């Protein structure tokens, strides 16, 4: 996967997670607790600073009820 494609996916993931979390009225702390990660890690993902491992991505998708197909 090229760098530009990864950046686009990372940005889309960041926006989707942040938006869905807000829609659900969930704080970064609450989401972090649900997936056993730190709130600062959630913040990094939401700012597009990092891309989670597949296991973490699956936990985020499940916890937030996101359609994985919508990300790709």
Secondary structure, 3 states (H helix, E strand, C coil): CCHHHHHHHHHHHHHHHHHHHHHCCCCHHHHHHHHCCCHHHHHHHHCCCCCCCHHHHHHHHHHHCCCHHHHC
